[in-house]
Amino acid sequence: MRILALAILAIGTIWATVPARAQMYAPDYPVCIQVYAPIQYIDCSYNSLAQCAATASGRAAECIVNPYYANAYQEPWGRRHRRHPRAY
């Protein structure tokens, strides 16, 4: 009887688990759209906020900046700060 109860508990636990989801934020694009209805999801496939806003207009959605964008923290060329020598 104990084995039957444990088997039922194990099968119920396996059926109740939810499969893991893939990463929501794709690191290739700087802008994401978060859609709220009918199914909530995040799609990161936009290059600009204007492009995302055109898709989101008239829908229950908003455009957000991708926090995992791969090039977000790279400093642009020519904008590096130089240390100037001290004048005594």
Backbone bond lengths (Angstrom), bond angles and torsions (degrees), N, CA, C in turn:
res aa  C-N    CA-C-N  psi(-1)  N-CA   C-N-CA  omega(-1)  CA-C   N-CA-C  phi
1 M - - - 1.445 - - 1.528 110.64 -
2 R 1.343 114.96 -38.01 1.451 119.19 179.50 1.528 110.71 -65.34
3 I 1.302 118.05 -38.25 1.468 122.17 179.81 1.518 110.31 -66.54
4 L 1.314 117.76 -40.05 1.458 121.22 177.95 1.525 111.05 -63.77
5 A 1.320 117.32 -42.20 1.469 121.18 178.80 1.523 110.64 -64.51
6 L 1.319 117.84 -42.41 1.465 121.05 178.12 1.528 111.67 -66.61
7 A 1.320 117.00 -36.63 1.463 120.12 178.26 1.528 110.43 -66.30
8 I 1.320 117.28 -42.44 1.471 120.43 178.44 1.530 110.19 -65.36
9 L 1.324 117.30 -40.93 1.454 121.13 177.39 1.527 111.60 -63.15
10 A 1.324 117.30 -41.40 1.464 121.18 179.26 1.527 111.19 -65.88
11 I 1.331 117.34 -43.01 1.473 120.38 179.14 1.519 110.17 -65.59
12 G 1.314 117.89 -40.98 1.467 120.98 178.04 1.519 112.12 -63.80
13 T 1.324 116.50 -39.00 1.466 120.65 178.00 1.522 111.17 -65.17
14 I 1.302 116.79 -41.61 1.466 120.43 179.29 1.527 110.69 -65.37
15 W 1.308 118.26 -41.77 1.464 121.53 -179.76 1.525 111.70 -69.59
16 A 1.334 117.14 -29.75 1.464 120.74 -175.88 1.520 112.86 -80.78
17 T 1.319 117.97 -18.21 1.462 119.64 -178.40 1.519 110.33 -72.17
18 V 1.301 114.88 143.47 1.459 121.65 179.51 1.521 107.67 -98.25
19 P 1.325 118.40 134.67 1.466 119.02 178.56 1.530 111.20 -64.39
20 A 1.304 116.63 148.17 1.456 121.60 -179.13 1.526 110.39 -68.18
21 R 1.314 115.47 143.08 1.460 120.49 178.89 1.522 110.08 -93.41
22 A 1.301 114.72 156.46 1.457 119.90 176.67 1.527 109.15 -76.01
23 Q 1.314 116.07 170.28 1.454 120.61 179.57 1.520 110.07 -62.01
24 M 1.337 116.72 133.34 1.464 121.37 -177.67 1.527 112.03 -75.40
25 Y 1.301 116.61 -39.83 1.451 120.81 -173.12 1.519 110.59 -97.03
26 A 1.326 116.69 117.24 1.459 120.59 176.16 1.529 107.98 -81.67
27 P 1.316 119.36 129.58 1.461 120.85 -175.67 1.525 113.87 -78.20
28 D 1.327 118.57 4.41 1.462 120.88 -176.23 1.524 113.99 -89.45
29 Y 1.317 118.75 -19.37 1.462 122.11 -174.86 1.526 110.28 -123.61
30 P 1.342 118.07 142.18 1.465 120.91 -175.30 1.530 115.13 -80.69
31 V 1.331 118.82 -15.68 1.465 121.13 -175.09 1.519 110.30 -126.80
32 C 1.347 115.37 139.44 1.463 121.84 178.48 1.522 109.78 -122.48
33 I 1.315 115.96 154.79 1.455 122.07 172.23 1.527 107.13 -112.73
34 Q 1.333 114.27 133.34 1.458 119.81 176.59 1.520 107.49 -110.67
35 V 1.322 116.44 113.78 1.463 123.34 -177.39 1.523 107.75 -99.19
36 Y 1.353 115.67 135.53 1.459 120.53 -175.81 1.517 114.44 -102.71
37 A 1.312 118.77 -26.44 1.476 119.58 -175.47 1.510 109.34 -138.68
38 P 1.289 121.59 148.73 1.463 129.35 -5.26 1.521 112.44 -77.05
39 I 1.334 118.46 -25.84 1.462 122.42 176.90 1.521 107.26 -119.44
40 Q 1.316 116.95 130.21 1.456 120.55 -178.53 1.523 110.25 -78.61
41 Y 1.348 115.66 127.59 1.463 120.48 177.05 1.517 109.51 -155.37
42 I 1.326 115.80 165.61 1.463 123.04 177.97 1.517 107.76 -122.80
43 D 1.348 115.76 130.94 1.459 121.39 -179.80 1.521 108.45 -124.67
44 C 1.312 117.41 115.57 1.466 122.56 -179.72 1.522 109.13 -105.05
45 S 1.317 116.10 83.13 1.464 119.78 179.21 1.524 111.12 -141.48
46 Y 1.327 117.24 35.47 1.463 121.54 -177.14 1.517 110.10 -123.84
47 N 1.331 115.07 141.47 1.458 121.00 -178.95 1.518 113.52 -91.55
48 S 1.337 118.15 -19.30 1.459 120.70 -179.18 1.521 109.99 -146.00
49 L 1.337 115.25 160.70 1.455 120.19 177.16 1.528 111.01 -66.44
50 A 1.326 118.20 -34.11 1.465 121.11 179.17 1.531 110.97 -65.29
51 Q 1.296 117.20 -41.16 1.461 121.56 177.92 1.524 110.46 -62.94
52 C 1.321 116.92 -41.81 1.458 121.54 179.05 1.525 110.96 -69.44
53 A 1.331 117.29 -40.21 1.465 121.14 -179.38 1.527 111.53 -63.74
54 A 1.324 117.06 -33.85 1.463 119.87 177.16 1.520 110.85 -65.56
55 T 1.300 117.09 -36.54 1.463 120.96 177.94 1.527 111.46 -74.00
56 A 1.324 117.04 -36.11 1.467 121.60 -175.55 1.523 113.59 -80.46
57 S 1.318 118.71 -14.70 1.463 119.84 -175.74 1.524 110.90 -65.26
58 G 1.332 114.68 132.69 1.449 120.73 179.32 1.514 114.46 81.41
59 R 1.296 117.81 5.87 1.465 122.08 -179.72 1.520 109.64 -122.49
60 A 1.308 116.92 164.16 1.464 121.57 173.57 1.520 107.29 -82.73
61 A 1.325 115.63 77.17 1.465 120.99 -175.03 1.518 109.58 -151.29
62 E 1.323 115.62 161.18 1.457 121.31 174.77 1.517 109.44 -143.02
63 C 1.314 116.24 155.71 1.453 122.37 178.57 1.523 108.63 -98.37
64 I 1.319 115.60 134.48 1.454 121.25 179.54 1.520 109.48 -130.55
65 V 1.318 115.80 155.15 1.454 121.00 177.27 1.521 107.82 -79.60
66 N 1.303 116.54 135.33 1.459 122.43 -177.90 1.523 109.28 -71.80
67 P 1.347 117.90 114.47 1.465 119.13 -179.35 1.526 113.37 -72.35
68 Y 1.320 117.84 -12.74 1.459 121.70 -178.67 1.524 112.85 -111.50
69 Y 1.314 116.92 21.87 1.461 120.64 179.97 1.523 109.19 -62.03
70 A 1.314 117.33 129.17 1.465 122.76 -172.30 1.525 113.16 -63.68
71 N 1.328 119.08 -34.28 1.459 121.69 -176.07 1.528 112.51 -101.12
72 A 1.305 118.67 15.97 1.459 121.24 -174.82 1.521 112.79 -67.78
73 Y 1.321 118.28 -31.12 1.449 119.87 -173.42 1.521 113.69 -108.05
74 Q 1.302 117.18 11.86 1.450 119.10 178.06 1.521 109.30 -86.07
75 E 1.309 115.33 135.69 1.449 120.94 -179.23 1.526 109.49 -81.82
76 P 1.353 118.11 132.14 1.467 119.66 -179.20 1.533 111.50 -66.13
77 W 1.323 115.95 153.49 1.459 121.46 -179.72 1.522 109.93 -64.39
78 G 1.323 116.33 141.41 1.454 121.36 176.71 1.523 113.35 85.03
79 R 1.279 118.77 -3.56 1.458 121.61 -178.36 1.532 111.55 -109.81
80 R 1.269 117.54 19.80 1.450 119.72 -178.77 1.524 109.59 -78.98
81 H 1.295 114.79 142.11 1.462 119.30 179.49 1.522 109.13 -83.58
82 R 1.301 114.50 133.09 1.458 119.23 179.61 1.521 108.96 -103.27
83 R 1.295 114.54 143.17 1.468 118.49 175.01 1.514 108.03 -86.80
84 H 1.288 115.39 126.31 1.460 120.35 178.63 1.534 108.28 -90.47
85 P 1.329 116.17 143.28 1.464 118.50 178.95 1.530 110.15 -66.79
86 R 1.310 114.92 147.33 1.464 118.97 179.63 1.509 110.84 -71.03
87 A 1.309 115.20 143.26 1.469 120.57 175.17 1.527 106.75 -102.27
88 Y 1.341 117.38 121.02 1.461 121.06 -178.37 1.479 110.96 -95.62
